[in-house]
Amino acid sequence: MCGIVGYLGSRDAFPILIKGLKRLEYRGYDSAGVALISQTNHLNVYKVKGKVSGLEQVTEREDTSGTIGIAHTRWATHGEPSQVNAHPHVSASGQLALIHNGIIENYNVLKEKLEKKGYTFKSSTDTEVLVQLIDYIKESGKLDLLTAVRLALREVIGAYALAILDHNDPDQIIVARKSSPLVIGIGENEFFIASDATPIVEFTDKVVYLEDEDIAILRRGEPLKVVDFSNVELNLEVQTIELNLGQLEKGGYPHFMLKEIVEQPDCIQDCMRGRLHVEDNNVILSAIIDHKEKLIHAKRFIIIACGTSWHAGLIGRQLIENYCRIPVQVEYASEFRYSNPVVGEGDVVIAISQSGETADTLAAVELARNRGAFIYGICNAVGSSIPRSTDTGSYIHVGPEIGVASTKAFTGQVTVLAMLALTLATVKGSISESELKEILEEFQAIPEKMKKALETNDQIASLSKIFTYARNFIYLGRGYNYPVALEGALKLKEISYIHAEGYPAAEMKHGPIALIDTEMPVVVIATQNSLYEKLLSNVQEIKARKGRVIAIVSEGDDTISKIADYCIELPKTVEPLDPLLTTIPLQLMAYHIAVCKGKDVDQPRNLAKSVTVE
Ligand code: M6R
């Protein structure tokens, strides 16, 4: 949450910062700001409520010169979205400008202390407290900025990624991190700072990911230096990023979400590459092979995740229990971390996260690791915090996901979970050769079948017009498609703001059936599988109460398709892989309804892509 960008070098900083903010806008977009030290040595700070485009407008006639600057796009935690609460915040001395991502938990205590020293505050943010604290320590002790930052951070409880510059020293930016990501790009005599690598990739592929409690000193003409709170210099690990620019652009699509839905067949192919070997009747996730003894002998697996990743986890449970016969429980990371869970040696925790930065998931991982569990991460963002804090894991390799509503990451997570279950079942001997052969052949065919599923796009676009003004939706599924129903409802809620609920279809008669009337659209996932007859009964129950059924069925369906009001046909596949296809029309429907309603599909209100605060 919140995007941080910074630049120090010989180019004009402003265009680099604005472009960087636009790349990071998916992280938060309720206000934006920039601080630059100009050619004439002024500290210029510009801030707006709203999006980065608004910041561009207000600075059109302003002095945006300078080769050093920091910029921020905000997702409000302390204080409403407003110009005064936007970052950068400037210190009382008028010399320091600071941007910050995270939460300073003890900001109230620090604020009271500073107020007693005569400091006053313009904003309601914790960030302003931080900059005044650094200012106070610097001014009262007559210290240099680095020392003041080091001492201030010792007093701070909470999470932060921060960048600070000093008007008196136009050749230096200091950055620091704790529990909130920060990457430094290293160019030729220039540095780039960002919350993730996306703003950096077009300038350099050499990056350093800061670790917790690292403080980095970026000084013009000098190599990057990183120290700890005691000022001990640390070794740097310079990494090469493998992102390409095309992955960060819309590529002709009106929205990132649509692009990301459409590219799923290729993403799944990338995810399976080098792992699925149909010709040898084998699937290999190397992390499973490397740790097979630990995994085979696990007492149980605990999957922890949030949001869409949690839905993928529910499918993961069925896959692992079905093929490996190991008990699995699936927990919301936010509940797990505060429930004093019974977890320890012999447990394998699987943490699923697209961003790899979700605060609750990261905290749950730390708790489980401290209690002796073995941690396996399933993430998309390479080099992010969760993969770096796990014992082992697998990337989903679906490329950067920019739309706030997660789409390709979900199918990537399900793909990895299926490969995990099958690899483990193979080494455990809990799957027969013939069963493995059948599912691997189907697996290989999934990208082509996804393409067929995407051909429903025009039909769904028309259907979406009919339901644009619905006030509620119900989504029903069973077995492997129950989590898909939850995911379909979440997608619709997130981007169209229509209230939607997902249920296991049989639960309907235990309450939700009371909601069914002529106004209630019910999406029923009723593809050909072992539970088809049960779903047929559910559809009949809805029709008997005049509900409007949109059925997701298999090609050639001649039963439910006759009763449902609308039918979307998908290619057939084996039951455990069905979610990889059934998810697609639900993603498309959420997308088209949101477009019909004129909503901001990629940046829905109140949301941010990466939830780095709890
Ligand atoms: O990055 P993560 O997978 O850890 O994120 C978890 C959720 O915040 C995320 O899936 C969220 O629910 C999405 N906006 C869903 O579309």
Boltz pocket constraint, residues with backbone or C-beta under 6 A from the ligand:
constraints:
  - pocket:
      binder: B
      contacts: [[A, 306], [A, 307], [A, 308], [A, 309], [A, 352], [A, 353], [A, 354], [A, 355], [A, 356], [A, 357], [A, 358], [A, 361], [A, 404], [A, 405], [A, 406], [A, 407], [A, 490], [A, 494], [A, 607], [A, 608], [A, 609], [A, 610], [A, 611]]
      max_distance: 6.0
